[in-house]
Amino acid sequence: MPRLTHVTNTPAYICILSIPSINSIRFLMKSCICSPPWEVLLRVGTYLDPKTLAISSCVSRSWSISMSSDHLWKPICSAHFPSLCNLRAADPTVPYRRLFSIGYISLKRRLRSPSKPRLSLDDVVFAIDVRSRDSSIVTVAKPVCDLQPDPNGLFRFDMDVCELPRMAKVLDGVMVMWNVVLKGWQGVFSMMECKGKGSFVPGVEEWFSSELPAPGCCSGRGGSGLVADLRLGFCGADGGSGGKVRAGKVGVGVLSVVSWRYVTVDDALRYLQHFLSPSRDES
């Protein structure tokens, strides 16, 4: 703490103006018999960061009035949240300290990591059925925990299948269905149920997609910003002879329409839990 013995008959709050800091504030609180003039508090306040300024306003009523001054908070608010300062045009009575406060709280909320999903991969089963008008092309039912996870933690899974060979050709009216079932048959959510056209030839991967609905917690008719996709790969049967092919691989995942990249496992599970394991507030 600075020594003031070389300055006689000088108020302590005048001596610390050259070294304004939180320590200076504490020194004022301990050393001054009376509160310093508001002009001095404003002078000191111009050197303080927002956190120290807010703490200083809790010292006393006079300090609160001085340290809450628009003269101090306007440049701070303009530097951190310039768009919020324009709200004064709508309501000139709102203090800049209040505008900074709501901006800071909003920023902290946006930066806060989302909670872990209640649902896990161990809780769900993928049920996939792809069929033409006259026959089944692929039928799969597998617990997700048995599938190879994506090394980057994305909600994307590939499954090897072995279906009966069929003639290679282009089919119209192919029905594609992908359901996510909660273990124990406690719930089911339809990720995809659509009709399309498929070219079932060796080496060709057919891709089907369907936009996912918004979860129940989000009102309105807009979509979720997510797309379910299903990829179907074929290979030649019996060494490629006879012109027959069989389904060899099925891949599924969830894409974000913003980046057209696969979402993370946690993001997908948070979405699915709205439909498969809703909380009391959502049900």
C-alpha positions as CSV (number, residue, x, y, z in Angstrom):
1,M,0.0,0.0,0.0
2,P,1.5,3.5,-0.9
3,R,2.9,5.5,1.9
4,L,1.4,9.0,2.3
5,T,3.7,10.3,5.1
6,H,5.4,12.7,2.7
7,V,2.1,14.5,2.0
8,T,0.7,16.3,4.9
9,N,-2.8,17.8,5.4
10,T,-3.9,16.2,2.1
11,P,-6.9,13.9,1.9
12,A,-6.1,10.3,1.2
13,Y,-8.4,10.2,-1.8
14,I,-6.4,12.9,-3.5
15,C,-3.1,11.1,-3.0
16,I,-4.3,7.9,-4.7
17,L,-5.6,9.4,-7.9
18,S,-2.3,8.6,-9.6
19,I,-2.6,4.9,-8.8
20,P,-6.3,4.1,-9.3
21,S,-7.0,0.4,-8.9
22,I,-9.0,-2.0,-6.7
23,N,-6.4,-1.6,-4.0
24,S,-6.9,2.1,-4.2
25,I,-10.6,1.6,-3.6
26,R,-9.9,-0.6,-0.5
27,F,-7.4,2.0,0.8
28,L,-10.1,4.7,0.5
29,M,-12.6,2.6,2.4
30,K,-10.1,2.0,5.3
31,S,-8.4,5.4,5.4
32,C,-11.1,8.0,4.8
33,I,-13.2,9.2,7.7
34,C,-15.8,10.5,5.3
35,S,-16.6,9.6,1.7
36,P,-14.6,11.4,-0.9
37,P,-16.4,13.9,-3.2
38,W,-18.3,12.4,-6.1
39,E,-16.0,14.2,-8.5
40,V,-13.1,12.2,-7.1
41,L,-15.0,8.9,-7.4
42,L,-15.8,9.7,-11.0
43,R,-12.1,10.4,-11.7
44,V,-11.1,7.1,-10.1
45,G,-13.9,5.2,-11.8
46,T,-12.6,6.1,-15.3
47,Y,-9.6,3.8,-14.6
48,L,-11.6,0.8,-13.4
49,D,-12.7,-2.2,-15.3
50,P,-16.4,-3.2,-15.4
51,K,-16.1,-5.8,-12.6
52,T,-14.2,-3.5,-10.2
53,L,-16.6,-0.7,-11.0
54,A,-19.6,-2.9,-10.2
55,I,-17.9,-4.0,-6.9
56,S,-17.2,-0.4,-6.0
57,S,-20.8,0.6,-6.4
58,C,-21.7,-1.7,-3.5
59,V,-19.6,0.2,-0.9
60,S,-22.2,2.8,0.0
61,R,-25.1,4.7,-1.3
62,S,-23.0,7.6,-2.4
63,W,-20.5,5.3,-4.1
64,S,-23.4,3.5,-5.8
65,I,-24.7,6.7,-7.3
66,S,-21.2,7.8,-8.5
67,M,-20.0,4.4,-9.8
68,S,-23.3,3.9,-11.7
69,S,-23.0,7.1,-13.6
70,D,-23.7,7.0,-17.3
71,H,-20.5,9.0,-17.7
72,L,-18.5,5.9,-16.6
73,W,-20.6,3.2,-18.2
74,K,-21.4,4.7,-21.6
75,P,-17.8,4.2,-23.0
76,I,-17.7,0.7,-21.5
77,C,-21.0,-0.3,-23.0
78,S,-20.0,1.2,-26.3
79,A,-16.8,-0.7,-26.4
80,H,-18.2,-4.1,-25.5
81,F,-21.8,-4.0,-26.8
82,P,-22.1,-1.1,-29.3
83,S,-25.5,-2.3,-30.7
84,L,-27.1,-2.2,-27.2
85,C,-26.2,1.5,-26.9
86,N,-28.7,2.2,-29.7
87,L,-31.5,1.0,-27.4
88,R,-31.3,4.4,-25.6
89,A,-33.1,5.8,-28.6
90,A,-36.1,3.7,-27.7
91,D,-35.9,4.5,-23.9
92,P,-33.5,7.3,-22.9
93,T,-34.1,6.5,-19.2
94,V,-32.4,3.1,-19.3
95,P,-28.9,3.4,-17.7
96,Y,-25.8,2.3,-19.6
97,R,-24.9,0.1,-16.7
98,R,-28.1,-1.8,-17.2
99,L,-27.5,-2.2,-20.9
100,F,-24.0,-3.5,-20.2
101,S,-25.4,-5.9,-17.6
102,I,-28.0,-7.5,-19.9
103,G,-25.4,-7.7,-22.7
104,Y,-22.9,-9.4,-20.4
105,I,-25.4,-11.9,-19.2
106,S,-26.5,-12.7,-22.7
107,L,-22.9,-13.3,-23.8
108,K,-22.3,-15.6,-20.9
109,R,-25.4,-17.7,-21.8
110,R,-24.3,-18.0,-25.4
111,L,-20.8,-19.2,-24.4
112,R,-22.2,-21.6,-21.9
113,S,-21.7,-25.3,-22.9
114,P,-25.0,-27.1,-23.4
115,S,-25.9,-29.8,-20.9
116,K,-25.2,-33.4,-21.6
117,P,-28.1,-35.2,-23.3
118,R,-30.2,-37.5,-21.1
119,L,-30.3,-40.0,-24.0
120,S,-27.3,-42.2,-24.9
121,L,-26.3,-44.4,-27.8
122,D,-26.9,-47.4,-25.6
123,D,-30.6,-46.5,-25.4
124,V,-31.5,-46.6,-29.1
125,V,-31.9,-49.0,-32.0
126,F,-31.8,-48.2,-35.7
127,A,-34.6,-49.9,-37.7
128,I,-34.1,-49.4,-41.5
129,D,-36.3,-50.7,-44.3
130,V,-35.8,-50.0,-48.0
131,R,-38.2,-51.7,-50.4
132,S,-39.5,-51.5,-53.9
133,R,-43.1,-52.0,-54.9
134,D,-42.7,-55.8,-55.1
135,S,-39.8,-56.8,-52.8
136,S,-37.6,-55.9,-49.9
137,I,-34.2,-54.4,-50.8
138,V,-32.6,-53.9,-47.3
139,T,-34.0,-54.6,-43.8
140,V,-31.8,-53.8,-40.8
141,A,-32.4,-53.6,-37.1
142,K,-29.3,-52.9,-35.0
143,P,-28.6,-51.4,-31.5
144,V,-26.5,-48.3,-32.1
145,C,-24.1,-49.3,-29.4
146,D,-23.0,-52.2,-31.6
147,L,-22.1,-50.0,-34.5
148,Q,-18.6,-48.6,-35.1
149,P,-18.6,-45.0,-33.8
150,D,-17.3,-42.1,-35.9
151,P,-13.7,-41.3,-34.9
152,N,-14.5,-37.5,-34.9
153,G,-17.6,-38.0,-32.6
154,L,-20.1,-37.3,-35.4
155,F,-23.6,-38.8,-35.6
156,R,-22.7,-40.9,-38.7
157,F,-22.8,-44.7,-38.8
158,D,-22.0,-47.3,-41.5
159,M,-23.4,-50.8,-41.4
160,D,-22.4,-53.8,-43.5
161,V,-25.4,-55.8,-44.7
162,C,-25.8,-59.0,-46.7
163,E,-29.0,-59.1,-48.7
164,L,-30.2,-61.5,-51.4
165,P,-28.9,-60.7,-55.0
166,R,-31.3,-58.9,-57.4
167,M,-31.1,-57.8,-61.0
168,A,-29.2,-54.5,-61.5
169,K,-31.6,-51.9,-62.7
170,V,-33.2,-48.5,-62.0
171,L,-36.3,-48.6,-59.9
172,D,-39.0,-45.9,-59.3
173,G,-41.1,-45.8,-56.2
174,V,-38.5,-47.0,-53.8
175,M,-39.7,-46.5,-50.2
176,V,-37.1,-45.6,-47.6
177,M,-37.8,-45.8,-43.9
178,W,-35.5,-45.1,-41.0
179,N,-36.8,-45.3,-37.4
180,V,-35.0,-44.7,-34.1
181,V,-36.5,-46.9,-31.4
182,L,-36.0,-46.4,-27.7
183,K,-35.0,-49.7,-26.1
184,G,-37.7,-51.6,-24.5
185,W,-40.2,-50.3,-27.1
186,Q,-40.8,-47.2,-25.0
187,G,-40.9,-44.9,-28.0
188,V,-40.1,-44.5,-31.6
189,F,-39.2,-41.5,-33.8
190,S,-39.4,-41.6,-37.6
191,M,-36.2,-40.1,-39.0
192,M,-37.1,-40.7,-42.6
193,E,-40.1,-42.0,-44.6
194,C,-39.8,-41.0,-48.2
195,K,-40.2,-42.3,-51.8
196,G,-37.4,-42.0,-54.3
197,K,-35.7,-43.4,-57.3
198,G,-32.8,-45.8,-57.0
199,S,-30.1,-47.0,-59.4
200,F,-29.1,-50.4,-58.1
201,V,-25.9,-51.0,-59.9
202,P,-22.4,-52.1,-58.6
203,G,-20.2,-49.3,-57.3
204,V,-23.0,-46.7,-57.1
205,E,-24.1,-45.2,-53.8
206,E,-27.6,-44.0,-53.6
207,W,-28.4,-41.1,-51.2
208,F,-31.8,-40.3,-49.7
209,S,-32.5,-37.4,-47.4
210,S,-35.4,-36.0,-45.4
211,E,-35.7,-32.7,-43.4
212,L,-36.3,-33.3,-39.8
213,P,-39.1,-31.5,-37.9
214,A,-38.6,-28.9,-35.2
215,P,-38.7,-30.4,-31.7
216,G,-41.8,-29.9,-29.6
217,C,-40.1,-27.2,-27.5
218,C,-39.9,-25.0,-30.6
219,S,-43.1,-23.5,-31.7
220,G,-43.9,-22.6,-35.3
221,R,-43.9,-24.4,-38.6
222,G,-40.2,-23.9,-39.4
223,G,-37.9,-26.8,-39.7
224,S,-35.2,-27.9,-37.3
225,G,-32.3,-27.0,-39.5
226,L,-31.3,-30.7,-39.6
227,V,-31.5,-33.3,-42.3
228,A,-31.5,-37.1,-41.9
229,D,-29.6,-38.9,-44.7
230,L,-29.3,-42.5,-45.7
231,R,-26.7,-43.9,-48.1
232,L,-27.2,-47.3,-49.8
233,G,-24.2,-49.0,-51.5
234,F,-24.3,-52.0,-53.9
235,C,-21.8,-54.5,-55.0
236,G,-21.7,-57.2,-57.6
237,A,-23.2,-60.6,-56.6
238,D,-21.4,-63.9,-57.5
239,G,-18.3,-62.1,-58.7
240,G,-20.3,-59.7,-60.8
241,S,-21.5,-62.3,-63.1
242,G,-25.2,-62.7,-64.2
243,G,-25.9,-59.0,-63.9
244,K,-27.0,-59.2,-60.3
245,V,-26.2,-56.9,-57.4
246,R,-26.8,-57.0,-53.7
247,A,-26.9,-54.3,-51.0
248,G,-23.5,-54.3,-49.2
249,K,-23.6,-51.2,-47.0
250,V,-26.0,-48.9,-45.4
251,G,-25.0,-45.5,-43.9
252,V,-27.1,-43.1,-41.9
253,G,-26.4,-39.7,-40.2
254,V,-27.8,-36.3,-39.4
255,L,-26.6,-33.2,-41.2
256,S,-26.9,-29.5,-40.4
257,V,-28.3,-27.4,-43.2
258,V,-26.2,-24.5,-42.1
259,S,-22.8,-26.1,-42.7
260,W,-23.9,-29.3,-44.5
261,R,-21.7,-31.2,-42.1
262,Y,-22.7,-34.0,-39.8
263,V,-23.7,-32.9,-36.3
264,T,-22.0,-34.3,-33.2
265,V,-23.4,-37.3,-31.3
266,D,-24.4,-35.1,-28.4
267,D,-26.2,-32.6,-30.6
268,A,-28.1,-35.4,-32.3
269,L,-29.0,-37.1,-29.0
270,R,-30.2,-33.8,-27.6
271,Y,-32.5,-33.5,-30.6
272,L,-33.8,-37.1,-30.4
273,Q,-34.5,-36.9,-26.7
274,H,-37.2,-34.3,-27.4
275,F,-39.2,-37.1,-29.1
276,L,-38.0,-40.2,-27.3
277,S,-37.4,-39.0,-23.8
278,P,-39.1,-35.7,-23.2
279,S,-38.7,-33.9,-19.9
280,R,-41.8,-32.9,-17.9
281,D,-41.6,-29.4,-19.3
282,E,-41.6,-30.7,-22.8
283,S,-44.3,-33.4,-22.4
